[in-house]
Amino acid sequence: MKYVSTRGQAAPVDFIGACLAGLAPDGGLYVPETYPQIAPPRPDEPYAHVAARILSAFAGDAIPEADMLAMCERAYASFAHHSVAPLTQAGPGLWLMELHHGPTLAFKDVAMQIIAQLYDYMLGKTGRRLSIVCATSGDTGGAAAAAFAGAKHADLFILHPHERISPVQRLFMTTTGAPNVTNLALDGDFDDCQAIVKSLFADKAFVDGVGLSGVNSINWARIAAQSVYYATAQAALGGKIRFVVPSGNMGDALAGYVAARCGLMTGGFEIACAVNENDALARLFKTGIMSRAPAVATPSPAMDISVPSNFERLLYEATGRDGDAVRSVYDRYKQAGEAELSDVAKNRLGCVGITASAVNNADTLAEMATFESETGWLICPHTAVGTFEARQSPRTDVVTVVLATAAAAKFPETVKEATGLDAPLPHRCGSLLARGEVFDRLPADVAAVRGVIEAKMQAAP
Ligand SMILES: *Cc1c(COP(=O)(O)O)cnc(C)c1O
């Protein structure tokens, strides 16, 4: 298994190279040279087995399958529900896929728990130590902190926008007590955090000096790990499924596309990305123009993203895997803040089975109340963006699965505002509030962040 860059100018690497690098050296994202064809899961196949089979197909010879299975079993033992991604019916033809049973109550755990295992395994073999940097709009940071706390071969640096994430989200990342986890609260928004991470990666000497690596949703291992639950949903429900995916960076939705490319969506599929008022993705699908608008704060902060990074992987496919074409789009976008896709790319994009639409803040909050009154369940604001979109365009020809990307308890203030109800943390998170928080506040400045990482390196064992 080889991985190539979407911008066509980086040497192919293996699975381990793609995972540890995050971003390719030419600024592109890694994708498999060809998609492996994977046997669909049996309905009774345990989640960790399915995950091991799918991840092994992506890893190729890089990791023995028995080791992969052991890692998947350890990773998914941390979930409170032993199906890992259970499906529950919310109405006729409408299902929720609950992806929030991991340690930090959001779907990011599904990928991060296995990635931390993979990293320690791969680094242990190569004798390297890495500095992992991660920009978060809320949930990635917590998931990474929970997964990497105590990792033997990696230091984790989490950049979050100061006071732009919910207190519970922050607690999950600032209370691990692990010496290898550093939290930086930056005076800026998520896009600033992401831009700093990009600048750090652009500095080759720094990357090599501190062994910089990333676990943002551009990391291929995350996409691979997230493709697993699309396959298990297909195995459980059969037939053609419309997945409605609350989207920000589009990693989760892209994982569904990848599952389909690997032959795992045997009944056929559609993916409807549902975004909040940060609607760059919806505009892009409608107009074929990538355009930047500043991120605005919404009730679904994990989706407050103005540049949906993973779209680049889809664009690569839509251009017929033409790295030069992708590079030219992103160069124009970088220079002018806007770039129009070619007619060929627009046409192909129109037939891959993916769409995107935006849901406004008022509809999101109203949906949380409506959903509760119809089912008795509290949903998180991100999930509500999805269920609103699903019910806005009801379908009888397919079964609809909305990805429930976080637990309501992670956003208690918004739940209270929308429904008047309390969403207490599950018992297993009980000690969170009692633990001390550790984070440093910094200006949104590359040099400041670089300084923190270098200081940590010098202090490392
Ligand atoms: C990260 C996140 C999303 C968006 O996922 P992408 O892969 O960035 O599209 C949606 N909901 C929640 C709760 C999240 O944490």
The ligand as an SDF file (V2000), in Angstrom:
LIG
                    3D

 15 15  0  0  0  0  0  0  0  0999 V2000
  -15.3630   17.3300   14.5720 C   0  0  0  0  0  0  0  0  0  0  0  0
  -16.8300   17.3040   14.7550 C   0  0  0  0  0  0  0  0  0  0  0  0
  -17.6900   17.4220   13.6690 C   0  0  0  0  0  0  0  0  0  0  0  0
  -17.2000   17.6660   12.2600 C   0  0  0  0  0  0  0  0  0  0  0  0
  -16.4650   16.6020   11.7490 O   0  0  0  0  0  0  0  0  0  0  0  0
  -15.5230   16.8340   10.4540 P   0  0  0  0  0  0  0  0  0  0  0  0
  -14.8170   15.5510   10.2700 O   0  0  0  0  0  0  0  0  0  0  0  0
  -14.6000   17.9600   10.8090 O   0  0  0  0  0  0  0  0  0  0  0  0
  -16.4230   17.1850    9.3430 O   0  0  0  0  0  0  0  0  0  0  0  0
  -19.0470   17.3230   13.9150 C   0  0  0  0  0  0  0  0  0  0  0  0
  -19.5350   17.1450   15.1570 N   0  0  0  0  0  0  0  0  0  0  0  0
  -18.7310   17.0380   16.2250 C   0  0  0  0  0  0  0  0  0  0  0  0
  -19.3250   16.8610   17.5680 C   0  0  0  0  0  0  0  0  0  0  0  0
  -17.3470   17.1110   16.0600 C   0  0  0  0  0  0  0  0  0  0  0  0
  -16.5520   17.0000   17.1310 O   0  0  0  0  0  0  0  0  0  0  0  0
  1  2  1  0
  2  3  1  0
  2 14  2  0
  3  4  1  0
  3 10  2  0
  4  5  1  0
  5  6  1  0
  6  7  2  0
  6  8  1  0
  6  9  1  0
 10 11  1  0
 11 12  2  0
 12 13  1  0
 12 14  1  0
 14 15  1  0
M  END
$$$$
